[in-house]
Amino acid sequence: MSIKPLDRNTELEKKIVNCCKFHGGKPELLHGFEYYVPKSNIKVVVPHKFLISVKNVKMIVVIGLDMNLYLYDYNHPITITLLAKLLDKVRGKL
């Protein structure tokens, strides 16, 4: 099996970390990777993810291969602005 790390977008990662700092979240980055199964045409891609903790609530923000943000899975796109509002709401500020 061949494992290769995915390219990182450090600018987007900094935006998420700063958003968490200013809105009371604690981010933890899980680096993404892709691996190939030898002698087949199968490739599995695991995207970069942020585990964000606010109080007793944990959120997963996925950084897609298209460098867009998604909440929990690819069915819920989210922006940095919406993430900030969500963090405030969970924290009880709104």
A tleap script that builds the chain and sets N, CA, C and O, in Angstrom:
source leaprc.protein.ff14SB
mol = sequence {
  NMET SER ILE LYS PRO LEU ASP ARG ASN THR
  GLU LEU GLU LYS LYS ILE VAL ASN CYS CYS
  LYS PHE HIE GLY GLY LYS PRO GLU LEU LEU
  HIE GLY PHE GLU TYR TYR VAL PRO LYS SER
  ASN ILE LYS VAL VAL VAL PRO HIE LYS PHE
  LEU ILE SER VAL LYS ASN VAL LYS MET ILE
  VAL VAL ILE GLY LEU ASP MET ASN LEU TYR
  LEU TYR ASP TYR ASN HIE PRO ILE THR ILE
  THR LEU LEU ALA LYS LEU LEU ASP LYS VAL
  ARG GLY LYS CLEU
}
set mol.1.N position { 0.840 -1.172 0.000 }
set mol.1.CA position { 0.000 0.000 0.000 }
set mol.1.C position { 0.888 1.239 0.000 }
set mol.1.O position { 1.877 1.303 0.730 }
set mol.2.N position { 0.533 2.206 -0.812 }
set mol.2.CA position { 1.295 3.431 -0.926 }
set mol.2.C position { 0.495 4.582 -0.325 }
set mol.2.O position { -0.594 4.902 -0.803 }
set mol.3.N position { 1.033 5.205 0.722 }
set mol.3.CA position { 0.348 6.312 1.387 }
set mol.3.C position { 1.070 7.614 1.056 }
set mol.3.O position { 2.294 7.704 1.151 }
set mol.4.N position { 0.283 8.625 0.664 }
set mol.4.CA position { 0.850 9.916 0.278 }
set mol.4.C position { 0.034 11.016 0.962 }
set mol.4.O position { -1.194 10.997 0.889 }
set mol.5.N position { 0.690 11.973 1.625 }
set mol.5.CA position { -0.071 13.068 2.260 }
set mol.5.C position { -0.693 13.985 1.208 }
set mol.5.O position { -0.140 14.180 0.126 }
set mol.6.N position { -1.852 14.540 1.550 }
set mol.6.CA position { -2.506 15.494 0.649 }
set mol.6.C position { -1.847 16.864 0.772 }
set mol.6.O position { -1.250 17.191 1.798 }
set mol.7.N position { -1.965 17.658 -0.291 }
set mol.7.CA position { -1.471 19.031 -0.250 }
set mol.7.C position { -2.280 19.817 0.777 }
set mol.7.O position { -3.474 19.581 0.957 }
set mol.8.N position { -1.616 20.749 1.442 }
set mol.8.CA position { -2.271 21.551 2.468 }
set mol.8.C position { -2.473 22.968 1.975 }
set mol.8.O position { -1.672 23.491 1.201 }
set mol.9.N position { -3.545 23.579 2.430 }
set mol.9.CA position { -3.805 24.987 2.178 }
set mol.9.C position { -3.623 25.696 3.514 }
set mol.9.O position { -4.572 25.820 4.287 }
set mol.10.N position { -2.411 26.159 3.785 }
set mol.10.CA position { -2.099 26.739 5.096 }
set mol.10.C position { -2.879 28.025 5.343 }
set mol.10.O position { -3.185 28.350 6.490 }
set mol.11.N position { -3.204 28.759 4.288 }
set mol.11.CA position { -3.973 29.993 4.456 }
set mol.11.C position { -5.380 29.682 4.990 }
set mol.11.O position { -5.863 30.353 5.902 }
set mol.12.N position { -6.020 28.680 4.425 }
set mol.12.CA position { -7.345 28.282 4.883 }
set mol.12.C position { -7.288 27.718 6.306 }
set mol.12.O position { -8.180 27.972 7.115 }
set mol.13.N position { -6.244 26.957 6.602 }
set mol.13.CA position { -6.075 26.414 7.947 }
set mol.13.C position { -5.910 27.537 8.975 }
set mol.13.O position { -6.471 27.464 10.068 }
set mol.14.N position { -5.143 28.572 8.627 }
set mol.14.CA position { -4.954 29.712 9.533 }
set mol.14.C position { -6.269 30.438 9.779 }
set mol.14.O position { -6.542 30.873 10.898 }
set mol.15.N position { -7.090 30.569 8.727 }
set mol.15.CA position { -8.384 31.228 8.878 }
set mol.15.C position { -9.269 30.461 9.862 }
set mol.15.O position { -9.943 31.069 10.693 }
set mol.16.N position { -9.267 29.146 9.771 }
set mol.16.CA position { -10.083 28.335 10.673 }
set mol.16.C position { -9.561 28.445 12.105 }
set mol.16.O position { -10.347 28.590 13.041 }
set mol.17.N position { -8.252 28.379 12.277 }
set mol.17.CA position { -7.653 28.482 13.613 }
set mol.17.C position { -7.959 29.850 14.219 }
set mol.17.O position { -8.328 29.932 15.390 }
set mol.18.N position { -7.813 30.921 13.443 }
set mol.18.CA position { -8.109 32.270 13.945 }
set mol.18.C position { -9.585 32.426 14.290 }
set mol.18.O position { -9.921 33.045 15.299 }
set mol.19.N position { -10.455 31.882 13.475 }
set mol.19.CA position { -11.886 31.931 13.754 }
set mol.19.C position { -12.181 31.243 15.085 }
set mol.19.O position { -12.965 31.748 15.888 }
set mol.20.N position { -11.557 30.100 15.315 }
set mol.20.CA position { -11.754 29.378 16.569 }
set mol.20.C position { -11.213 30.179 17.758 }
set mol.20.O position { -11.837 30.215 18.819 }
set mol.21.N position { -10.062 30.817 17.583 }
set mol.21.CA position { -9.485 31.628 18.669 }
set mol.21.C position { -10.421 32.745 19.092 }
set mol.21.O position { -10.644 32.960 20.283 }
set mol.22.N position { -10.969 33.455 18.113 }
set mol.22.CA position { -11.793 34.616 18.401 }
set mol.22.C position { -13.211 34.257 18.854 }
set mol.22.O position { -13.907 35.091 19.432 }
set mol.23.N position { -13.635 33.030 18.595 }
set mol.23.CA position { -15.014 32.657 18.917 }
set mol.23.C position { -15.099 31.494 19.902 }
set mol.23.O position { -16.147 30.860 20.024 }
set mol.24.N position { -14.018 31.213 20.595 }
set mol.24.CA position { -14.049 30.262 21.706 }
set mol.24.C position { -13.967 28.793 21.359 }
set mol.24.O position { -14.329 27.953 22.183 }
set mol.25.N position { -13.510 28.453 20.177 }
set mol.25.CA position { -13.362 27.048 19.798 }
set mol.25.C position { -11.938 26.568 19.999 }
set mol.25.O position { -10.998 27.362 19.984 }
set mol.26.N position { -11.784 25.275 20.186 }
set mol.26.CA position { -10.457 24.665 20.297 }
set mol.26.C position { -10.264 23.718 19.118 }
set mol.26.O position { -10.820 22.620 19.107 }
set mol.27.N position { -9.472 24.140 18.116 }
set mol.27.CA position { -9.311 23.316 16.915 }
set mol.27.C position { -8.199 22.276 17.050 }
set mol.27.O position { -7.189 22.493 17.720 }
set mol.28.N position { -8.421 21.155 16.397 }
set mol.28.CA position { -7.390 20.114 16.293 }
set mol.28.C position { -7.405 19.634 14.843 }
set mol.28.O position { -8.438 19.185 14.345 }
set mol.29.N position { -6.260 19.728 14.165 }
set mol.29.CA position { -6.169 19.369 12.753 }
set mol.29.C position { -5.781 17.909 12.595 }
set mol.29.O position { -4.816 17.440 13.198 }
set mol.30.N position { -6.545 17.198 11.778 }
set mol.30.CA position { -6.200 15.834 11.381 }
set mol.30.C position { -5.804 15.894 9.911 }
set mol.30.O position { -6.631 16.203 9.052 }
set mol.31.N position { -4.549 15.600 9.624 }
set mol.31.CA position { -4.037 15.715 8.260 }
set mol.31.C position { -4.616 14.622 7.361 }
set mol.31.O position { -4.769 13.469 7.766 }
set mol.32.N position { -4.929 15.020 6.143 }
set mol.32.CA position { -5.483 14.087 5.175 }
set mol.32.C position { -4.398 13.358 4.411 }
set mol.32.O position { -3.237 13.767 4.401 }
set mol.33.N position { -4.796 12.274 3.772 }
set mol.33.CA position { -3.849 11.471 2.991 }
set mol.33.C position { -4.620 10.690 1.941 }
set mol.33.O position { -5.847 10.600 1.982 }
set mol.34.N position { -3.892 10.143 1.025 }
set mol.34.CA position { -4.480 9.232 0.042 }
set mol.34.C position { -3.610 7.991 -0.031 }
set mol.34.O position { -2.388 8.065 0.095 }
set mol.35.N position { -4.241 6.870 -0.232 }
set mol.35.CA position { -3.443 5.661 -0.408 }
set mol.35.C position { -3.996 4.818 -1.541 }
set mol.35.O position { -5.195 4.785 -1.817 }
set mol.36.N position { -3.065 4.147 -2.174 }
set mol.36.CA position { -3.351 3.321 -3.334 }
set mol.36.C position { -3.212 1.863 -2.945 }
set mol.36.O position { -2.299 1.485 -2.211 }
set mol.37.N position { -4.126 1.051 -3.443 }
set mol.37.CA position { -4.026 -0.383 -3.236 }
set mol.37.C position { -3.212 -0.929 -4.405 }
set mol.37.O position { -3.585 -0.732 -5.562 }
set mol.38.N position { -2.100 -1.617 -4.115 }
set mol.38.CA position { -1.239 -2.102 -5.196 }
set mol.38.C position { -1.964 -3.081 -6.131 }
set mol.38.O position { -2.851 -3.829 -5.719 }
set mol.39.N position { -1.563 -3.046 -7.368 }
set mol.39.CA position { -2.077 -3.925 -8.418 }
set mol.39.C position { -3.582 -3.789 -8.598 }
set mol.39.O position { -4.266 -4.759 -8.924 }
set mol.40.N position { -4.088 -2.595 -8.386 }
set mol.40.CA position { -5.500 -2.322 -8.627 }
set mol.40.C position { -5.627 -0.853 -9.034 }
set mol.40.O position { -4.637 -0.122 -9.062 }
set mol.41.N position { -6.818 -0.441 -9.339 }
set mol.41.CA position { -7.024 0.962 -9.664 }
set mol.41.C position { -7.794 1.662 -8.535 }
set mol.41.O position { -8.530 2.619 -8.775 }
set mol.42.N position { -7.616 1.176 -7.314 }
set mol.42.CA position { -8.338 1.726 -6.169 }
set mol.42.C position { -7.476 2.741 -5.442 }
set mol.42.O position { -6.339 2.463 -5.062 }
set mol.43.N position { -8.051 3.937 -5.255 }
set mol.43.CA position { -7.394 4.991 -4.494 }
set mol.43.C position { -8.401 5.490 -3.464 }
set mol.43.O position { -9.541 5.804 -3.808 }
set mol.44.N position { -7.984 5.563 -2.205 }
set mol.44.CA position { -8.844 6.056 -1.133 }
set mol.44.C position { -8.281 7.386 -0.655 }
set mol.44.O position { -7.090 7.493 -0.361 }
set mol.45.N position { -9.142 8.403 -0.578 }
set mol.45.CA position { -8.722 9.738 -0.157 }
set mol.45.C position { -9.412 10.079 1.158 }
set mol.45.O position { -10.638 10.022 1.260 }
set mol.46.N position { -8.627 10.430 2.146 }
set mol.46.CA position { -9.138 10.886 3.440 }
set mol.46.C position { -8.793 12.371 3.532 }
set mol.46.O position { -7.614 12.721 3.585 }
set mol.47.N position { -9.802 13.256 3.552 }
set mol.47.CA position { -9.524 14.702 3.521 }
set mol.47.C position { -9.009 15.227 4.859 }
set mol.47.O position { -9.123 14.563 5.889 }
set mol.48.N position { -8.437 16.443 4.822 }
set mol.48.CA position { -8.049 17.133 6.053 }
set mol.48.C position { -9.322 17.447 6.838 }
set mol.48.O position { -10.359 17.765 6.255 }
set mol.49.N position { -9.234 17.353 8.167 }
set mol.49.CA position { -10.390 17.633 9.021 }
set mol.49.C position { -9.946 18.435 10.231 }
set mol.49.O position { -8.834 18.269 10.731 }
set mol.50.N position { -10.820 19.295 10.687 }
set mol.50.CA position { -10.640 19.979 11.965 }
set mol.50.C position { -11.684 19.454 12.929 }
set mol.50.O position { -12.873 19.447 12.610 }
set mol.51.N position { -11.259 19.015 14.099 }
set mol.51.CA position { -12.170 18.696 15.192 }
set mol.51.C position { -12.205 19.937 16.069 }
set mol.51.O position { -11.188 20.317 16.649 }
set mol.52.N position { -13.359 20.567 16.170 }
set mol.52.CA position { -13.493 21.809 16.925 }
set mol.52.C position { -14.365 21.545 18.144 }
set mol.52.O position { -15.492 21.064 18.023 }
set mol.53.N position { -13.835 21.863 19.314 }
set mol.53.CA position { -14.569 21.676 20.565 }
set mol.53.C position { -14.995 23.028 21.113 }
set mol.53.O position { -14.189 23.953 21.210 }
set mol.54.N position { -16.270 23.134 21.471 }
set mol.54.CA position { -16.814 24.313 22.144 }
set mol.54.C position { -17.695 23.768 23.259 }
set mol.54.O position { -18.668 23.055 23.014 }
set mol.55.N position { -17.332 24.120 24.487 }
set mol.55.CA position { -18.026 23.561 25.655 }
set mol.55.C position { -17.991 22.039 25.529 }
set mol.55.O position { -16.907 21.467 25.418 }
set mol.56.N position { -19.140 21.371 25.542 }
set mol.56.CA position { -19.169 19.912 25.406 }
set mol.56.C position { -19.589 19.473 24.011 }
set mol.56.O position { -19.948 18.313 23.810 }
set mol.57.N position { -19.551 20.379 23.052 }
set mol.57.CA position { -19.966 20.086 21.683 }
set mol.57.C position { -18.729 19.943 20.808 }
set mol.57.O position { -17.822 20.775 20.853 }
set mol.58.N position { -18.703 18.883 20.013 }
set mol.58.CA position { -17.601 18.678 19.066 }
set mol.58.C position { -18.159 18.759 17.653 }
set mol.58.O position { -19.179 18.147 17.335 }
set mol.59.N position { -17.469 19.528 16.808 }
set mol.59.CA position { -17.854 19.678 15.415 }
set mol.59.C position { -16.700 19.197 14.541 }
set mol.59.O position { -15.533 19.280 14.925 }
set mol.60.N position { -17.044 18.702 13.381 }
set mol.60.CA position { -16.037 18.294 12.402 }
set mol.60.C position { -16.193 19.189 11.185 }
set mol.60.O position { -17.259 19.241 10.571 }
set mol.61.N position { -15.120 19.893 10.842 }
set mol.61.CA position { -15.090 20.704 9.622 }
set mol.61.C position { -14.137 20.014 8.661 }
set mol.61.O position { -12.951 19.855 8.950 }
set mol.62.N position { -14.661 19.612 7.527 }
set mol.62.CA position { -13.890 18.893 6.512 }
set mol.62.C position { -13.428 19.890 5.462 }
set mol.62.O position { -14.213 20.703 4.975 }
set mol.63.N position { -12.148 19.820 5.118 }
set mol.63.CA position { -11.620 20.624 4.016 }
set mol.63.C position { -11.613 19.721 2.791 }
set mol.63.O position { -10.802 18.800 2.688 }
set mol.64.N position { -12.524 19.996 1.867 }
set mol.64.CA position { -12.654 19.160 0.677 }
set mol.64.C position { -11.476 19.316 -0.266 }
set mol.64.O position { -10.667 20.232 -0.124 }
set mol.65.N position { -11.390 18.420 -1.223 }
set mol.65.CA position { -10.309 18.479 -2.208 }
set mol.65.C position { -10.421 19.735 -3.067 }
set mol.65.O position { -9.435 20.182 -3.654 }
set mol.66.N position { -11.628 20.303 -3.137 }
set mol.66.CA position { -11.825 21.538 -3.880 }
set mol.66.C position { -11.544 22.767 -3.009 }
set mol.66.O position { -11.807 23.894 -3.428 }
set mol.67.N position { -11.011 22.554 -1.796 }
set mol.67.CA position { -10.650 23.581 -0.804 }
set mol.67.C position { -11.864 24.349 -0.292 }
set mol.67.O position { -11.732 25.483 0.168 }
set mol.68.N position { -13.039 23.742 -0.368 }
set mol.68.CA position { -14.227 24.294 0.263 }
set mol.68.C position { -14.389 23.641 1.631 }
set mol.68.O position { -13.845 22.566 1.884 }
set mol.69.N position { -15.141 24.302 2.509 }
set mol.69.CA position { -15.359 23.773 3.855 }
set mol.69.C position { -16.731 23.117 3.944 }
set mol.69.O position { -17.701 23.578 3.342 }
set mol.70.N position { -16.788 22.037 4.705 }
set mol.70.CA position { -18.031 21.310 4.901 }
set mol.70.C position { -18.165 20.971 6.378 }
set mol.70.O position { -17.179 20.655 7.044 }
set mol.71.N position { -19.390 21.039 6.882 }
set mol.71.CA position { -19.660 20.685 8.265 }
set mol.71.C position { -20.079 19.225 8.302 }
set mol.71.O position { -21.096 18.859 7.713 }
set mol.72.N position { -19.318 18.398 8.977 }
set mol.72.CA position { -19.546 16.963 9.176 }
set mol.72.C position { -19.347 16.121 7.917 }
set mol.72.O position { -18.589 15.151 7.957 }
set mol.73.N position { -19.993 16.452 6.811 }
set mol.73.CA position { -19.806 15.683 5.585 }
set mol.73.C position { -19.995 16.609 4.380 }
set mol.73.O position { -20.184 17.815 4.539 }
set mol.74.N position { -19.943 16.044 3.199 }
set mol.74.CA position { -20.000 16.865 1.991 }
set mol.74.C position { -21.413 17.370 1.669 }
set mol.74.O position { -21.598 18.036 0.651 }
set mol.75.N position { -22.401 17.074 2.500 }
set mol.75.CA position { -23.764 17.549 2.265 }
set mol.75.C position { -24.038 18.908 2.898 }
set mol.75.O position { -25.078 19.509 2.628 }
set mol.76.N position { -23.129 19.403 3.733 }
set mol.76.CA position { -23.348 20.647 4.464 }
set mol.76.C position { -22.195 21.634 4.239 }
set mol.76.O position { -21.303 21.732 5.081 }
set mol.77.N position { -22.198 22.363 3.120 }
set mol.77.CA position { -21.136 23.356 2.907 }
set mol.77.C position { -21.256 24.488 3.927 }
set mol.77.O position { -22.356 24.835 4.356 }
set mol.78.N position { -20.116 25.056 4.307 }
set mol.78.CA position { -20.090 26.112 5.309 }
set mol.78.C position { -18.981 27.097 4.947 }
set mol.78.O position { -17.999 26.729 4.303 }
set mol.79.N position { -19.148 28.357 5.368 }
set mol.79.CA position { -18.122 29.368 5.160 }
set mol.79.C position { -17.511 29.723 6.515 }
set mol.79.O position { -18.016 29.306 7.557 }
set mol.80.N position { -16.438 30.485 6.497 }
set mol.80.CA position { -15.798 30.921 7.740 }
set mol.80.C position { -16.771 31.787 8.551 }
set mol.80.O position { -16.820 31.682 9.776 }
set mol.81.N position { -17.541 32.640 7.870 }
set mol.81.CA position { -18.509 33.507 8.545 }
set mol.81.C position { -19.583 32.684 9.251 }
set mol.81.O position { -19.929 32.959 10.400 }
set mol.82.N position { -20.109 31.671 8.558 }
set mol.82.CA position { -21.115 30.805 9.177 }
set mol.82.C position { -20.523 29.999 10.325 }
set mol.82.O position { -21.195 29.763 11.329 }
set mol.83.N position { -19.277 29.578 10.186 }
set mol.83.CA position { -18.612 28.846 11.258 }
set mol.83.C position { -18.485 29.732 12.500 }
set mol.83.O position { -18.698 29.266 13.619 }
set mol.84.N position { -18.140 30.996 12.306 }
set mol.84.CA position { -18.014 31.934 13.428 }
set mol.84.C position { -19.360 32.110 14.135 }
set mol.84.O position { -19.419 32.110 15.364 }
set mol.85.N position { -20.440 32.259 13.362 }
set mol.85.CA position { -21.775 32.395 13.954 }
set mol.85.C position { -22.178 31.134 14.696 }
set mol.85.O position { -22.773 31.207 15.771 }
set mol.86.N position { -21.858 29.979 14.131 }
set mol.86.CA position { -22.177 28.710 14.778 }
set mol.86.C position { -21.421 28.545 16.092 }
set mol.86.O position { -21.987 28.090 17.087 }
set mol.87.N position { -20.135 28.917 16.094 }
set mol.87.CA position { -19.344 28.838 17.327 }
set mol.87.C position { -19.915 29.758 18.401 }
set mol.87.O position { -19.996 29.378 19.569 }
set mol.88.N position { -20.314 30.979 18.003 }
set mol.88.CA position { -20.928 31.906 18.954 }
set mol.88.C position { -22.233 31.357 19.510 }
set mol.88.O position { -22.505 31.466 20.705 }
set mol.89.N position { -23.035 30.769 18.635 }
set mol.89.CA position { -24.324 30.235 19.072 }
set mol.89.C position { -24.136 29.078 20.040 }
set mol.89.O position { -24.838 29.000 21.048 }
set mol.90.N position { -23.219 28.193 19.757 }
set mol.90.CA position { -22.956 27.058 20.643 }
set mol.90.C position { -22.400 27.551 21.980 }
set mol.90.O position { -22.730 27.012 23.037 }
set mol.91.N position { -21.567 28.565 21.921 }
set mol.91.CA position { -20.979 29.120 23.130 }
set mol.91.C position { -21.997 29.905 23.958 }
set mol.91.O position { -21.771 30.165 25.140 }
set mol.92.N position { -23.118 30.282 23.337 }
set mol.92.CA position { -24.163 30.970 24.062 }
set mol.92.C position { -24.103 32.471 23.960 }
set mol.92.O position { -24.747 33.176 24.738 }
set mol.93.N position { -23.332 32.975 23.002 }
set mol.93.CA position { -23.187 34.426 22.854 }
set mol.93.C position { -24.333 35.052 22.076 }
set mol.93.O position { -24.617 36.237 22.253 }
set mol.94.N position { -24.998 34.288 21.221 }
set mol.94.CA position { -26.087 34.862 20.420 }
set mol.94.C position { -27.426 34.630 21.074 }
set mol.94.O position { -28.454 35.046 20.540 }
savepdb mol mol.pdb
quit
